[in-house]
Amino acid sequence: MFRVGLISDTHGLLRPQAVEFLRGSDHIIHAGDICDPLILEQLASLAPLTAVRGNNDSGVWARELAEVELVRIDEVSIYVIHDLAAMQVEPASVGASVVVSGHSHMPLVRERSGVLFVNPGSAGRRRFKLPVSVAELRIHGKSISAQTVELALENAA
C-alpha cells in the first residue's frame, strides 16, 4: 500500500498542519502555485516529491518545473497539472487513471469516464470561504482510493 500526499496552492505558506498530514507519505505531489522554492525543499525532506508549475509560480526556480508531470506509483499513473482547463490530452490516452490538479482552491474527488480526478484544494492562505485542505491517495496495485481533508486551524487566516 502506497500513501501519496497531495497539496496545492500553498501560495508561499506551508502550514505546520499540512506538513503533519503529509508526514509518512511514500510520495508527495504539489499541484502548483507554490510561490516559494523553500516549500519544495521542505516537502522533499518528507518524501520523494513531484511538483508542477502553477500560474503564480515565477522566477528562475519555477522555470525548472514542468507544467505537466506523469508519475507512476505502483501500478497507477497519475497525471499532474495545475489548471484542468489547460489539460490538452485525455488522461486515459497517456495511461493515467488519476488526474491531480489545483488552481480552483476547491477540494474535489470525482470519477469521470473511469479516471479519478482529485483536487486537494488550497493549503495556503484561506480564499473566500473555501476550506484549507489537503488530500491523499491510497494505492495498492491498480486499486485507488482518495480523500480530501480539511485542516484544523487555530485561526481563520
C-alpha positions, 0 to 999 in steps of 0.5 A, a space after each residue: 500500500 502506497 500513501 501519496 500526499 497531495 497539496 496545492 496552492 500553498 501560495 508561499 505558506 506551508 502550514 505546520 498542519 499540512 506538513 503533519 498530514 503529509 508526514 509518512 507519505 511514500 510520495 508527495 505531489 504539489 499541484 502548483 502555485 507554490 510561490 516559494 522554492 523553500 516549500 519544495 525543499 521542505 516537502 522533499 525532506 518528507 518524501 520523494 516529491 513531484 511538483 508542477 508549475 502553477 500560474 503564480 509560480 515565477 522566477 528562475 526556480 519555477 522555470 525548472 518545473 514542468 507544467 505537466 508531470 506523469 508519475 507512476 506509483 505502483 501500478 497507477 499513473 497519475 497525471 499532474 497539472 495545475 489548471 484542468 482547463 489547460 489539460 490538452 490530452 485525455 488522461 486515459 490516452 497517456 495511461 493515467 487513471 488519476 488526474 491531480 490538479 489545483 488552481 480552483 482552491 476547491 477540494 474535489 474527488 470525482 470519477 469521470 469516464 473511469 479516471 479519478 480526478 482529485 483536487 486537494 484544494 488550497 493549503 495556503 492562505 484561506 480564499 473566500 470561504 473555501 476550506 484549507 485542505 489537503 488530500 491523499 491517495 491510497 494505492 495498492 496495485 491498480 486499486 485507488 482510493 482518495 480523500 480530501 481533508 480539511 485542516 484544523 486551524 487555530 485561526 481563520 487566516 
